[in-house]
């Protein structure tokens, strides 16, 4: 019998509106997965719309950035929607499936040569972007790692979560990565509830929260941590930080598929494991797990190895009070919304150039994003 009260699904004018809409899946009574096909559509769409609305870029102009994966596709789709050209300097980790999609969308793709050193891969990408800017002054560098314009789009996601989970104290759990998704979402949520908590997830080997002295040969660091500092990571937004090695992240990713039939990426699995631990500690809060992408990029390195996966029920973090106690395979700290400024040699820091934020192409999207949040 036909349900005449059923709400008809919307008809979208562009695929980005469909792709950006997440599915909310309750994993436990106080854990909800926000599952995306590709999370960074929010960042790319929000940034591109703002840049067009403010006249920083114009229709037909070419946008350029480097990416290890899902941001490249998100930017390509945003450019497709708004009549812009796109040039991506791709990480060595970008696979054939993603590269084919980018090329069909008209993206010019520069892919870095194979390398097991992701610091070298990231530095090569930045150097290539600077070379392109020197040759083509009309290019606009999106600077997803450093320009706070990428935080803007997540205000829409915050509104969606507040409507879906009304009157519930929320804890956001997600991989830190560029800092834009966890940071932008939490800023927007704290405008309505300053007690909203943020738990960041990091791999060992990332400079972002001081674990660069460790190496994890199996780790897929791209999209979860970083080998270079990112300005879009605002450390004072985070209440807790967890570090996981590859084996723990893989175990949780396989467990998410086995227990909940959710095929998701490695960062989603890592956040799932952390959220399960945090939810047991604070059962009165709803823990929102950011599921950034699907598991297709991880089929061979993660899902095909499912028989090797550890039992997540047997895993637990070591609680530490300072970074000098940090050690694999899983550690956690009360970060307590404090700032962090690691000593990084000047040659390794991303530097601004006049071409990045010239008078014709100002970088800062709004005064509000430059203010520290009220805890």
FENZIKA-V319515 format. One record per residue. N is the residue number from 0. PSI is psi in radians with two decimals (NA if undefined). Layout:
<<N,PSI> <N,PSI>>
This chain:
<<0,2.34> <1,2.35> <2,1.85> <3,-0.18> <4,-0.07> <5,2.48> <6,2.21> <7,2.43> <8,2.60> <9,2.64> <10,2.02> <11,2.57> <12,-0.35> <13,2.62> <14,-0.45> <15,-0.58> <16,-0.60> <17,-0.73> <18,-0.62> <19,-0.35> <20,2.06> <21,2.84> <22,2.32> <23,2.12> <24,2.14> <25,2.02> <26,-0.68> <27,3.02> <28,-0.49> <29,0.49> <30,2.19> <31,2.21> <32,2.26> <33,1.71> <34,2.19> <35,2.67> <36,-0.77> <37,1.89> <38,-0.65> <39,0.03> <40,-0.63> <41,-0.81> <42,-0.82> <43,-0.81> <44,-0.80> <45,-0.73> <46,-0.84> <47,-0.74> <48,-0.76> <49,-0.76> <50,-0.66> <51,-0.78> <52,-0.59> <53,0.01> <54,0.18> <55,-0.68> <56,2.83> <57,2.72> <58,2.40> <59,-0.23> <60,2.80> <61,2.23> <62,2.43> <63,2.50> <64,2.91> <65,2.72> <66,2.60> <67,0.00> <68,-1.64> <69,-0.44> <70,-0.62> <71,-0.82> <72,-0.70> <73,-0.77> <74,-0.69> <75,-0.74> <76,-0.65> <77,-0.70> <78,-0.69> <79,-0.73> <80,-0.68> <81,0.24> <82,0.66> <83,2.69> <84,2.80> <85,2.39> <86,2.13> <87,2.23> <88,1.84> <89,2.51> <90,2.78> <91,-0.34> <92,-0.17> <93,2.19> <94,3.09> <95,-0.65> <96,-0.83> <97,-0.73> <98,-0.70> <99,-0.74> <100,-0.77> <101,-0.79> <102,-0.67> <103,-0.58> <104,0.01> <105,0.21> <106,2.39> <107,2.15> <108,2.12> <109,1.99> <110,2.37> <111,2.64> <112,2.80> <113,2.43> <114,2.44> <115,-0.07> <116,1.76> <117,-0.37> <118,-0.79> <119,-0.72> <120,-0.79> <121,-0.73> <122,-0.66> <123,-0.72> <124,-0.76> <125,-0.74> <126,-0.68> <127,-0.70> <128,-0.76> <129,-0.65> <130,-0.75> <131,-0.71> <132,-0.64> <133,-0.61> <134,-0.56> <135,1.50> <136,-0.35> <137,-0.16> <138,2.54> <139,2.10> <140,2.08> <141,-0.51> <142,1.00> <143,-0.44> <144,-0.31> <145,-0.43> <146,2.10> <147,-0.09> <148,-0.41> <149,-0.15> <150,-0.42> <151,-0.74> <152,-0.37> <153,-0.14> <154,-0.59> <155,-0.69> <156,-0.67> <157,-0.74> <158,-0.71> <159,-0.77> <160,-0.67> <161,-0.60> <162,-0.68> <163,-0.52> <164,1.10> <165,2.55> <166,0.56> <167,2.30> <168,2.22> <169,2.52> <170,2.06> <171,2.28> <172,2.10> <173,2.80> <174,2.51> <175,-0.89> <176,-2.20> <177,-0.28> <178,-0.22> <179,-0.77> <180,-0.91> <181,-0.71> <182,-0.85> <183,-0.73> <184,-0.79> <185,-0.69> <186,-0.82> <187,-0.69> <188,-0.64> <189,-0.25> <190,-0.46> <191,-0.52> <192,1.69> <193,-0.25> <194,0.02> <195,2.27> <196,2.68> <197,2.19> <198,2.08> <199,2.57> <200,2.30> <201,2.65> <202,2.77> <203,2.39> <204,-0.16> <205,2.41> <206,-0.27> <207,-0.75> <208,0.56> <209,0.52> <210,0.35> <211,-0.25> <212,-0.14> <213,2.71> <214,2.52> <215,1.67> <216,-0.53> <217,-0.13> <218,2.42> <219,1.54> <220,-0.47> <221,2.25> <222,-0.20> <223,-0.82> <224,-2.80> <225,2.58> <226,-0.10> <227,2.73> <228,2.48> <229,2.20> <230,-0.41> <231,-0.10> <232,1.97> <233,1.69> <234,-0.54> <235,0.03> <236,-0.29> <237,2.29> <238,-0.69> <239,2.67> <240,2.37> <241,2.46> <242,2.31> <243,2.53> <244,3.05> <245,-0.74> <246,-0.68> <247,-0.75> <248,-0.70> <249,-0.77> <250,-0.76> <251,-0.61> <252,-0.74> <253,-0.71> <254,-0.66> <255,-0.67> <256,-0.78> <257,-0.77> <258,-0.51> <259,0.03> <260,0.49> <261,2.05> <262,1.76> <263,2.97> <264,3.07> <265,-0.67> <266,-0.59> <267,-0.76> <268,-0.78> <269,-0.78> <270,-0.62> <271,-0.78> <272,-0.77> <273,-0.75> <274,-0.66> <275,-0.70> <276,-0.82> <277,-0.65> <278,-0.57> <279,-0.53> <280,-0.58> <281,1.31> <282,-0.26> <283,-0.06> <284,2.58> <285,2.15> <286,2.07> <287,1.97> <288,2.14> <289,2.00> <290,1.66> <291,-0.56> <292,3.09> <293,3.09> <294,0.10> <295,-0.61> <296,-0.24> <297,0.24> <298,-0.88> <299,-0.73> <300,-0.27> <301,-1.12> <302,-0.60> <303,-0.26> <304,0.44> <305,-0.48> <306,-0.32> <307,-0.17> <308,2.43> <309,2.81> <310,1.96> <311,-0.48> <312,-0.33> <313,0.04> <314,2.50> <315,2.59> <316,2.78> <317,2.12> <318,2.26> <319,2.76> <320,-0.25> <321,2.78> <322,-0.38> <323,-0.16> <324,0.01> <325,2.35> <326,2.56> <327,2.85> <328,-0.28> <329,2.14> <330,2.69> <331,2.62> <332,2.56> <333,1.77> <334,-0.58> <335,0.61> <336,0.65> <337,2.76> <338,2.88> <339,2.20> <340,1.45> <341,2.58> <342,1.98> <343,2.26> <344,2.47> <345,-0.61> <346,-0.34> <347,-0.21> <348,2.49> <349,2.30> <350,2.54> <351,2.65> <352,2.83> <353,-0.45> <354,-0.39> <355,-0.63> <356,1.06> <357,2.95> <358,-0.54> <359,-0.42> <360,1.21> <361,2.56> <362,-0.64> <363,2.19> <364,-0.54> <365,2.70> <366,-0.61> <367,-0.63> <368,-0.23> <369,-0.14> <370,2.51> <371,2.46> <372,2.72> <373,2.09> <374,NA>>
